[in-house]
Amino acid sequence: MKELIERIVHAMVDNPEQVKVDQIFGGNTTVYELRVAKNGIGKVIGKRGSHANAIHTILTAAGVTAQKGRAIVEIVE
């Protein structure tokens, strides 16, 4: 899933080399911390969070819920 997030975000931002995703496991929840350049944060979030919601929907469709857990994507400055 980490690679999936990286591929999606690489296509969205101007500086794809600055995209970094860290995966943190905790119980039934997996947190993906997403770091991008400052000028790319708005592009990743989108208007009213539309891009961030789409990323979460794609993760759900890709099978995160099939693993009987939750996935959270946090965009970190």
MIPA-592817 format. One line per 8 residues: number of its first residue (from 1); for each residue x, y, z of N, C-alpha, C. Coordinates in steps of 0.001 Angstrom, whole numbers. Example, Ala and Ser with C-alpha at 12.3 -4.5 7.8 and 13.67 -1.06 7.14 Angstrom:
2
1	13190 -5690 7800 12300 -4500 7800 13200 -3300 7800 ~ 12850 -2250 7080 13670 -1060 7140 12900 30 7870;
***
This chain:
77
1	808 -1184 0 0 0 0 862 1262 0 ~ 1994 1161 651 2912 2298 701 3328 2717 -708 ~ 3636 1748 -1546 4043 2034 -2915 2896 2638 -3717 ~ 1678 2202 -3442 508 2735 -4128 332 4217 -3809 ~ 469 4578 -2554 361 5982 -2152 1455 6796 -2828 ~ 2675 6281 -2842 3785 6998 -3469 3518 7241 -4952 ~ 3019 6244 -5666 2749 6395 -7090 1673 7445 -7348 ~ 628 7421 -6549 -465 8383 -6726 40 9799 -6481;
9	762 9990 -5391 1205 11326 -5011 2292 11830 -5962 ~ 3134 10951 -6459 4170 11355 -7433 3532 12024 -8640 ~ 2384 11522 -9067 1705 12078 -10229 1055 13431 -9938 ~ 850 13749 -8670 132 14966 -8297 1034 16170 -8060 ~ 2246 15945 -7599 3082 17055 -7143 4121 17462 -8185 ~ 4681 18664 -7993 5711 19178 -8892 7092 18600 -8592 ~ 7340 18245 -7327 8639 17707 -6905 8467 16275 -6386 ~ 8321 15298 -7281 8078 13923 -6822 9239 13317 -6041;
17	10437 13869 -6215 11579 13319 -5474 11504 13631 -3985 ~ 10644 14553 -3592 10506 14912 -2179 9338 14201 -1501 ~ 8714 13270 -2190 7615 12504 -1607 8193 11376 -767 ~ 7702 11269 467 8154 10201 1351 6948 9678 2120 ~ 6818 8367 2182 5718 7740 2908 6317 6805 3952 ~ 5930 7022 5208 6337 6132 6300 5126 5343 6756 ~ 5338 4077 7052 4261 3188 7451 4424 2846 8925 ~ 3374 3077 9715 3415 2809 11144 2275 1849 11470;
25	2621 705 12049 1623 -293 12417 1250 -132 13878 ~ -28 -272 14171 -480 -201 15555 -1813 -897 15714 ~ -1811 -2089 16249 -3059 -2819 16454 -3755 -3112 15136 ~ -4998 -2655 15022 -5776 -2865 13802 -5636 -1704 12818 ~ -4805 -744 13139 -4697 459 12321 -3291 593 11759 ~ -3223 952 10494 -1955 1281 9855 -2008 2750 9470 ~ -1016 3505 9928 -943 4929 9626 149 5135 8592 ~ -212 5829 7521 746 6181 6489 1013 7670 6610;
33	2226 8028 7003 2604 9439 7114 3189 9868 5783 ~ 2546 10845 5184 2926 11327 3863 3611 12673 3999 ~ 4812 12758 3466 5563 14024 3478 5817 14449 2040 ~ 5491 15707 1757 5743 16287 436 6342 17669 636 ~ 6824 18266 -461 7348 19628 -394 6206 20578 -13 ~ 6567 21707 590 5550 22659 1042 4621 23105 -68 ~ 5162 23274 -1277 4302 23722 -2371 3409 22609 -2915 ~ 3568 21394 -2443 2756 20275 -2917 1650 19859 -1976;
41	1633 20425 -766 630 20019 220 -777 20328 -280 ~ -969 21512 -836 -2290 21889 -1334 -2772 20996 -2457 ~ -1851 20566 -3309 -2223 19686 -4410 -2626 18308 -3912 ~ -1987 17851 -2862 -2300 16533 -2324 -3635 16567 -1579 ~ -3903 17644 -867 -5158 17754 -125 -6323 18035 -1078 ~ -6144 18952 -2008 -7202 19288 -2947 -8236 20202 -2312 ~ -9169 20688 -3120 -10227 21556 -2607 -11122 20762 -1677 ~ -11267 21294 -475 -12114 20674 555 -11725 19231 842;
49	-10465 18896 614 -9971 17551 922 -10343 16492 -91 ~ -10719 16914 -1284 -11188 15945 -2281 -10101 14954 -2700 ~ -8875 15421 -2888 -7798 14509 -3285 -7427 13571 -2142 ~ -7381 14100 -927 -7067 13257 232 -8138 12185 419 ~ -9396 12550 246 -10474 11567 346 -10380 10520 -753 ~ -9989 10939 -1948 -9845 9996 -3058 -8730 8994 -2782 ~ -7632 9472 -2212 -6532 8568 -1866 -7006 7525 -855 ~ -7764 7956 143 -8284 7020 1145 -9241 6016 502;
57	-10076 6469 -416 -11010 5578 -1105 -10265 4540 -1929 ~ -9217 4958 -2592 -8419 4022 -3395 -7767 2974 -2505 ~ -7258 3390 -1354 -6663 2421 -423 -7697 1409 43 ~ -8891 1884 319 -9955 983 746 -10287 -5 -359 ~ -10393 488 -1586 -10709 -386 -2717 -9575 -1356 -3016 ~ -8355 -964 -2712 -7200 -1817 -2997 -7045 -2959 -2002 ~ -7858 -2975 -983 -7843 -4132 -107 -7371 -3911 1301 ~ -7278 -2675 1748 -6852 -2438 3119 -7886 -3000 4084;
65	-9168 -2835 3779 -10200 -3347 4681 -10252 -4867 4668 ~ -9794 -5489 3590 -9751 -6947 3533 -8758 -7508 4544 ~ -7814 -6675 4974 -6833 -7094 5965 -7370 -6918 7379 ~ -8658 -6585 7505 -9322 -6399 8792 -8641 -5341 9635 ~ -8412 -4223 9011 -7812 -3108 9711 -8171 -1794 9047 ~ -7787 -725 9680 -8029 608 9138 -6745 1173 8579 ~ -6905 2031 7604 -5762 2746 7047 -6020 4232 7180 ~ -5051 4939 7695 -5145 6390 7863 -3964 7013 7128;
73	-4257 8001 6307 -3194 8742 5622 -3100 10109 6290 ~ -1950 10397 6877 -1701 11683 7496 -717 12458 6635 ~ -1071 13681 6311 -174 14547 5546 587 15394 6528 ~ 1898 15181 6615 2755 15817 7609 3583 16901 6937 ~ 3690 18059 7603 4540 19136 7062 5981 18874 7388;
***
